[in-house]
Amino acid sequence: MGAERKLVPDYEVIVCEPSESFRWFVHDYPHHLAKWHYHPEYEFHVIQASSGKMMIGDYVGPFEAGCVILTGPNLPHNWVSDIKAGERVADRDMLVQFTPEFADKLVSLSPEFEDLGALFAEASYGLEFSGLTAQAGRRLLAQIGYARGIQRLLLFLELMAALARNPADRRTLSLRPPLPPVQSPAHDKLEIAMNYILEHFTSHMRLTTVARLCGMEAHAFSRFFKKQTGHTFARYVNRMRVHSACTLLTQTDRPITDICFDVGFNNIANFNRQFVKFCRRTPSDYRREAWRMSTAARPLEALEMRAW
């Protein structure tokens, strides 16, 4: 008898923008992130175009354009469209991802959010939505993509409330919750790389050094890192540095030039350029807005939560 073959999902790293509590994302199909994969975050996912087969945990079945799915932490998932070779489906996937810690904060915020607990528990098996709930889910998810600041968070809360409101409009897909993630060699290499970056991103860092720690050639590691995280090595390191700068800008009064060098950038011009790329504003504007919001009277103060 031959050895049993198992389809092992890839591990994906989800990175939020520094000023956001959850990630909203749109991508085409085919795409390097459109694969059999899992991650520790919840994911609300809408297929905007095409049809084919979807795999959610141990469930395999058809999907059509407009398919609306919520998956829980570490539940593997994938959508495979029936398209011709060389064909591309623009903006096929629209989704939002958020951490279990953020979900727990919502549930514990007030008694009015109690229904979200049941929704998130059922998401462990994968949920497909239909009827008015699916319609609301598609509409609100699209609106989140254009919103900023508190309005973005309020739309997210409205989305979660809409998904939880009518249990009759949802069905579970997988027969069992996800098993503990498989510790594949790729997962182990990625963990080594992530831990090193986390510990050393404030200093000068070379891709070749991290590649050597993972036992890989630099070119192979670069492709591997992009496939697993969706980011180039340099972009991911710059994100980490900008994240750290956001914390220092809002929690200290250190000069911006000092913060630039503290988080690992070696010149102020590149720091400003990377900060604007990720935060859509300059460091001084970011600090000014954060300080203004922290000193203003805010009736929605209890809703200001960040999940990193």
C-alpha positions in Angstrom: 0.0 0.0 0.0 1.4 3.4 -0.9 1.8 6.3 1.5 -1.3 8.4 2.2 -1.2 11.7 0.4 -2.4 14.8 2.2 -3.2 18.2 0.8 -1.3 20.5 3.2 -2.5 24.1 3.2 0.0 26.9 3.0 0.4 29.3 6.0 -0.4 32.9 5.2 0.8 35.9 7.1 -1.8 38.7 7.4 -0.5 42.3 8.0 -2.8 45.2 8.8 -1.9 48.8 8.0 -0.6 50.6 11.0 -3.7 52.8 11.4 -6.2 50.0 10.9 -7.8 47.3 13.2 -8.5 44.9 10.3 -7.5 44.3 6.7 -9.7 45.0 3.7 -8.3 43.6 0.4 -9.3 43.0 -3.2 -7.4 40.9 -5.7 -7.7 39.3 -9.1 -7.7 35.6 -10.0 -5.3 33.9 -10.6 -3.3 35.5 -7.8 -0.4 34.2 -5.7 -2.6 34.4 -2.6 -5.5 32.5 -4.2 -4.5 29.1 -3.0 -5.3 26.4 -0.5 -4.2 28.2 2.7 -5.0 29.1 6.3 -4.2 31.8 8.8 -5.0 32.7 12.4 -7.4 35.4 11.5 -11.1 35.3 10.7 -11.9 36.1 7.1 -15.2 37.4 5.5 -14.9 36.7 1.8 -17.1 37.7 -1.2 -16.5 36.2 -4.7 -17.5 39.0 -7.0 -17.2 37.2 -10.4 -16.9 33.7 -11.9 -18.0 30.3 -10.7 -16.2 27.1 -9.8 -15.4 24.9 -6.8 -14.6 26.0 -3.3 -12.9 24.1 -0.5 -13.7 25.2 3.1 -12.2 22.8 5.7 -13.4 19.4 4.6 -16.2 20.8 2.5 -15.9 20.8 -1.3 -18.8 22.3 -3.4 -19.7 24.7 -6.1 -19.7 28.5 -5.8 -21.2 31.2 -8.0 -20.6 34.9 -8.3 -21.8 36.6 -5.2 -20.8 33.8 -2.9 -20.4 35.0 0.7 -18.3 33.1 3.2 -17.0 33.6 6.8 -14.1 31.4 7.9 -12.7 31.1 11.4 -9.1 31.0 12.6 -6.9 28.3 10.9 -9.7 26.9 8.8 -8.1 26.2 5.3 -10.0 27.6 2.3 -9.7 28.2 -1.4 -11.8 29.1 -4.4 -10.9 27.6 -7.8 -12.6 29.4 -10.7 -13.5 27.6 -14.0 -11.7 29.7 -16.4 -9.6 29.2 -19.6 -5.8 29.1 -19.5 -4.5 32.6 -19.6 -7.8 34.1 -18.6 -7.9 36.6 -15.7 -10.9 37.6 -13.5 -10.4 41.2 -12.3 -11.2 41.9 -8.7 -12.6 38.4 -8.2 -12.0 38.4 -4.4 -13.1 41.0 -1.9 -12.4 40.3 1.7 -11.8 41.5 5.3 -9.6 39.8 7.8 -9.4 40.4 11.6 -7.7 38.7 14.6 -9.4 36.5 17.2 -8.2 39.1 19.8 -10.2 41.8 18.0 -13.2 39.5 17.7 -13.0 38.8 21.5 -12.9 42.5 22.2 -16.1 43.1 20.2 -18.0 40.3 22.0 -17.0 41.5 25.4 -17.6 45.2 24.7 -21.3 45.2 25.7 -24.3 42.9 26.0 -25.6 44.1 22.6 -22.7 42.3 20.9 -23.6 38.9 22.5 -24.9 37.5 19.2 -21.4 37.9 17.7 -20.1 35.2 20.0 -22.4 32.6 18.4 -21.4 33.9 14.9 -17.7 33.6 15.6 -18.1 30.2 17.1 -19.9 28.8 14.1 -17.3 30.4 11.8 -14.9 27.7 13.0 -16.7 25.4 10.6 -17.0 27.9 7.8 -20.3 29.7 7.1 -22.1 30.5 3.8 -24.7 33.2 3.8 -27.8 33.7 1.7 -30.8 35.9 1.3 -30.9 39.4 2.8 -27.9 38.7 4.9 -25.7 37.9 1.9 -27.0 41.1 0.2 -26.1 43.2 3.2 -22.7 41.5 3.5 -21.8 42.3 -0.1 -22.9 45.9 0.2 -21.2 46.7 3.5 -18.0 45.0 2.6 -17.7 47.1 -0.6 -18.4 50.3 1.5 -15.7 49.5 3.9 -13.1 49.7 1.1 -13.9 53.4 0.6 -14.2 54.4 4.3 -11.6 55.8 6.6 -11.2 56.3 10.4 -14.1 55.8 12.7 -16.5 55.5 9.8 -14.6 52.4 8.6 -14.9 50.8 12.1 -18.6 51.6 12.3 -19.2 49.9 8.9 -17.3 46.9 10.1 -19.6 46.7 13.2 -22.6 47.1 11.0 -21.3 44.2 8.8 -20.8 41.9 11.8 -24.3 42.8 13.1 -25.9 42.0 9.8 -24.1 38.6 9.6 -25.3 37.7 13.1 -28.8 39.0 12.9 -30.6 36.0 11.2 -29.2 32.5 11.8 -31.6 31.2 9.2 -29.6 32.9 6.5 -26.4 31.0 7.2 -25.3 27.4 7.0 -22.1 25.6 8.2 -19.9 24.0 5.6 -17.2 21.9 7.2 -18.1 18.8 9.3 -15.4 19.5 11.8 -13.4 22.5 13.1 -9.8 22.9 11.9 -7.2 20.6 13.2 -4.1 22.1 14.8 -2.0 23.6 12.0 0.5 21.2 10.4 4.1 22.3 11.2 5.5 21.9 7.7 9.1 22.7 6.8 7.8 25.8 5.0 6.0 26.9 8.2 9.1 26.4 10.3 11.3 28.4 7.9 8.7 31.2 7.9 8.6 31.3 11.6 12.4 31.5 11.8 12.3 34.5 9.4 9.5 36.3 11.1 11.1 35.9 14.6 14.4 37.3 13.3 12.7 40.2 11.6 10.7 41.0 14.7 13.9 41.0 16.8 16.1 42.9 14.4 14.0 45.2 12.2 15.3 48.3 14.0 18.9 47.5 12.9 20.4 47.1 9.4 19.0 43.9 8.0 20.1 41.9 5.0 17.9 39.4 3.1 20.9 37.2 2.7 21.3 36.9 6.5 17.7 35.7 7.0 17.9 33.4 4.0 21.0 31.7 5.5 19.2 31.3 8.8 16.4 29.5 6.9 19.0 27.3 5.0 18.1 28.8 1.6 19.8 30.7 -1.2 18.8 34.4 -1.3 16.9 34.2 -4.6 14.9 31.1 -3.5 14.2 32.7 -0.1 13.0 35.9 -1.8 10.4 33.9 -3.9 9.5 31.8 -0.8 8.9 34.8 1.4 6.7 36.6 -1.3 4.7 33.4 -1.8 4.0 32.9 1.9 3.3 36.4 3.0 2.2 38.3 -0.1 4.9 40.9 0.5 8.5 41.3 -0.7 11.1 41.0 2.1 11.9 44.7 1.9 8.2 45.8 2.0 7.5 43.6 5.0 10.5 45.0 6.9 9.4 48.6 6.0 5.9 47.8 7.3 7.3 46.6 10.6 9.3 49.8 10.9 6.4 52.0 10.1 4.2 50.1 12.6 6.8 50.8 15.3 7.0 54.5 14.3 3.3 54.9 14.6 3.5 53.7 18.2 6.3 56.1 19.0 4.5 59.0 17.3 1.4 58.5 19.4 2.9 57.5 22.7 6.0 59.7 23.0 7.0 63.3 22.1 10.3 62.2 20.6 11.4 64.2 17.6 10.3 62.7 14.3 13.9 62.5 13.1 14.9 60.5 16.1 12.0 58.1 15.6 13.1 57.6 12.0 16.5 56.3 13.1 15.1 54.4 16.2 12.9 52.2 14.0 15.6 51.3 11.5 15.5 53.8 8.6 18.8 55.4 7.7 17.5 58.6 6.2 14.5 60.9 6.8 13.5 61.1 3.1 13.0 57.4 2.8 11.2 57.3 6.2 8.8 59.9 5.1 8.3 58.2 1.7 7.6 54.8 3.3 5.3 56.3 6.0 3.1 58.0 3.4 3.0 54.8 1.3 1.6 52.8 4.3 -0.4 55.4 6.3 -1.4 57.8 3.5 -0.2 60.8 5.5 3.1 62.3 6.7 4.5 61.4 10.2 3.7 64.9 11.4 0.1 64.7 10.1 -0.3 61.3 11.7 0.9 62.5 15.1 -1.2 65.7 14.9 -4.3 63.8 14.1 -3.7 61.1 16.8 -3.1 63.8 19.5 -6.2 65.7 18.4 -8.3 62.6 18.6 -6.9 61.6 22.0 -7.7 65.0 23.6 -11.1 65.5 22.0 -14.3 64.5 23.7 -15.4 61.3 22.0 -18.7 59.6 22.7 -17.5 56.6 20.7 -14.3 56.2 22.8 -15.2 52.6 23.8 -15.2 51.6 20.1 -11.5 52.7 19.6 -9.9 49.3 19.5 -6.8 48.2 17.7 -5.9 44.6 16.9 -2.3 44.2 15.8 
